[in-house]
Amino acid sequence: MTPEGIEVRGTSIRIWFLYKGKRCKETLKGWYSTPANIRKAGRLRAVIVSEISDGTFDYLARFPNSKKARELGNVASVSKSMTVEELFEKWLNAKAADYSITTLRNKRSVAKTCIQILEPEKLAINVNYEDGLLLRSQLISGQTLYSHRSNKRGRSAGTVNSYMSLCAEVWRFACLSGYINSNPFETIKPVRSDDTEPDPLEYDEFLSLINHPSITEQERNLWTVAVYTGLRHGELCALSWEDIDLSEGVIRVSRNLSVAGYFKVPKTKAGERTINLLGPAIDALTRQKALTYVMPEESVTVLLREPGKKRQDYCRWVFKPTRNAAPKINAGSHYSKNGLAIVWDSCMRRTGIRRRTPYQTRHTYACWMLTEDANPSWIARQMGHKDARMVMTTYGKFMPSQSGVQVEKLNKRFASVSHTCPIGKSKDRK
């Protein structure tokens, strides 16, 4: 007769016990089912039950290869055997609810690279300041590890800093969870980088773009709306006629298309906004109406900010890929963000305009509005920012071509002042 809590399964012996309200079963590795070993297993179980009772049981020390031990073991014990890969996975699982699908996918991709460089099986508790510096060095000059596109040597300063920032967050999580005592990434300085300034289209460049004979009517309307509204490209892809009231001259932004191809509400409440349309945008949308307004509507699922919540929208897309669009545009009933970028690059090549990133249409809107002395707070609301700080710090690049216009405006503004209070004249002395 086997002792209580002991099971014989073929030639092996399994022991079971209750720990933290859960029934745990562990096979005793290397213990063959002989009468002597069965009695020995019974005594071991009695010791374990006693340790559980007085609070001294160390699950991971007793069963170092057990998955259940890693799940239920005490923090101090688990930290001694937690690998770099396991720590990242714990962090990703804990943070999953905080991120959108796209963001979580990007975080996993960054984590995968950091894990490979730090070494997956290295104990997290043994990662030190030197390992952090070596990681940063490898990110700066080492080979990239992409699986979906061509690789190269080195990464930009911004990319390196974002990778290091994620590691610092993971080890901060480990500190707060009690797995480690210090964060080796906390004191590592970020890589210095040059500020990337907006590169807006000049007025004459934009006119060359929309008036070029190779540009189609839809392309002309598309880029006019983009430049004169400052819409994000995901918002442009998701723009439907149901969002537009031309009689009021407004667009109500309520959805965005992610890189992964699903619809979601704007990231922040400020992103859900009403845009007041300028004349060129109204004209472009009026022309576009003749092309796509009568298209059939489509039901789409839009993810809300609260995890698991969603709504159904019925949309007639304002901008639609043409039937002869290249397959890599992922042409469907609406543009993808990648497809929109491909169209932009094609337009740059056809018109001979210096190539910029597609997102410069948004920068162009902000820079043009600031150049024309629009109120920064109004611009911020139009663009979906919480306040004017982003507008002034990110988009506030002065356009050199407007130097003469700016001087002329200032001269006109101060003309009356110069007549009544001339600069350089002092009071008459008696």
HELIX and SHEET records of a PDB file:
HELIX    1   1 PRO A   35  ASP A   54  1                                  20    
HELIX    2   2 TYR A   59  ARG A   62  1                                   4    
HELIX    3   3 LYS A   67  LEU A   72  1                                   6    
HELIX    4   4 VAL A   75  SER A   81  1                                   7    
HELIX    5   5 VAL A   84  LYS A   95  1                                  12    
HELIX    6   6 ALA A   96  ASP A   98  5                                   3    
HELIX    7   7 ILE A  101  LEU A  118  1                                  18    
HELIX    8   8 ALA A  124  ASN A  126  5                                   3    
HELIX    9   9 TYR A  129  SER A  141  1                                  13    
HELIX   10  10 ALA A  157  LEU A  176  1                                  20    
HELIX   11  11 TYR A  203  ILE A  210  1                                   8    
HELIX   12  12 GLU A  217  THR A  229  1                                  13    
HELIX   13  13 HIS A  233  CYS A  237  1                                   5    
HELIX   14  14 TRP A  241  ASP A  243  5                                   3    
HELIX   15  15 LYS A  269  GLY A  271  5                                   3    
HELIX   16  16 GLY A  279  THR A  292  1                                  14    
HELIX   17  17 PRO A  327  ILE A  329  5                                   3    
HELIX   18  18 LYS A  337  THR A  351  1                                  15    
HELIX   19  19 GLN A  360  THR A  371  1                                  12    
HELIX   20  20 PRO A  376  MET A  383  1                                   8    
HELIX   21  21 ARG A  389  THR A  394  1                                   6    
HELIX   22  22 PRO A  400  GLN A  402  5                                   3    
HELIX   23  23 SER A  403  THR A  420  1                                  18    
SHEET    1   A 3 ILE A   6  ARG A   9  0                                        
SHEET    2   A 3 SER A  12  TYR A  19 -1                                        
SHEET    3   A 3 LYS A  22  TYR A  32 -1                                        
SHEET    1   B 3 ILE A 244  ASP A 245  0                                        
SHEET    2   B 3 VAL A 250  VAL A 253 -1                                        
SHEET    3   B 3 ARG A 273  ASN A 276 -1                                        
SHEET    1   C 4 ASN A 256  LEU A 257  0                                        
SHEET    2   C 4 PHE A 263  LYS A 264 -1                                        
SHEET    3   C 4 GLU A 298  LEU A 303  1                                        
SHEET    4   C 4 LYS A 310  CYS A 315 -1                                        
END                                                                             
